[in-house]
Amino acid sequence: MTNDRRLEATVHGLVQGVFFRHNTQIEAARLGLAGCVRNLPEGTVSVIAEGSQEHLERLLVWLRRGPEFAVVERLDVEWKNASGSYVGFRIER
């Protein structure tokens, strides 16, 4: 666990109303990551994920594309040390 990292990403574009949160939760769980995803008032999606660098980088590749009907225009990314405060990956409202 000491090698775990934290990815904080804000996804810009057509990312609300296209099942972005639901599909992010599925992908993060498939990769064994912990964290959360939520819509932000300005129309973006916030993703916080913790786990191995390799799995976080795989999630990042997925976030750049998103689900079928999403149009990702930009991704703001920040890397930190994992906090260990998340269990599982959830959608926050």
N, C-alpha and C positions, 0 to 999 in steps of 0.2 A: 504494500500500500504506500510506502514512502516514496515510490517513484511516480505515483499518480499525479496527474496535472489537471488543471481546470481550464476549460474553454468557455469564454463568455463571448457570445456573438449576437449581433443585431442584424437581422435580415431585412433588406429594403426591396420594395417592388410590389408586385401583385402577390401578396403572401397571406392575406386574410380572406377568409371565405372560400378557400381552395383546399381545405383539409391539411394545411401545412402543419399545425400542431399535432394532429392525430398521427400523421405519417412520420413526423420527427420522433414522436414517442415510440413508435414501432421500430424505427431504425436504431435509435439509441438503445432500446432494450435488447435488440438483436446483437448489438455490439457489446452488451454488458456494461453500459454506462449508467451512471446515476446523475440525477439533476432534474431540471424542469424546463418547460417551454411555455410561453404565454404571449398573448397579443398585447401590444402597447397602444396607447390612445392615438398616436400619430400614424398608425397604419403599418407599423413594422412588427416583427416577431423577435422576441428575446429568447435566447437559448443559453442555458448554463448547463454544462456537462462536465462530469469528472470521471476519470479513468486513465487507462494507459495512453501514452502519447500516440501510439499506433492507432488505437481505436478512435481517439479523438480526431486524428487526421482523416480517418475514413469518414467520420461523421461530417467533417468540414467539406469534404468532396461532395457528399450528398447534399449538404445545405446550399452549396453553390448552384445546384440544379433544382432541388426541391421536388415536390410531387408533380404529377402530370399537368395540372392546370395552373401551376404557379409560374410567375415570371420574376426571377431573382435578378434585380438590377445591381445590387451592391451588398457586400457583406463586410461589416466592421467586426474585427476580431481582436480579442485581448487574451493573452495567456497568463495564467497565474499558477501558484501551487494549490493543490486540492485542499479543501477545507475538511472533507470527510463528513460534512453535515447532511448529505443526502443519502437516502435509502431508496433505491429504485429510481425510475424516471417517470415524472408525472406532468400532467397538463395543469397549469394554474390558470385561474380565471380572474 
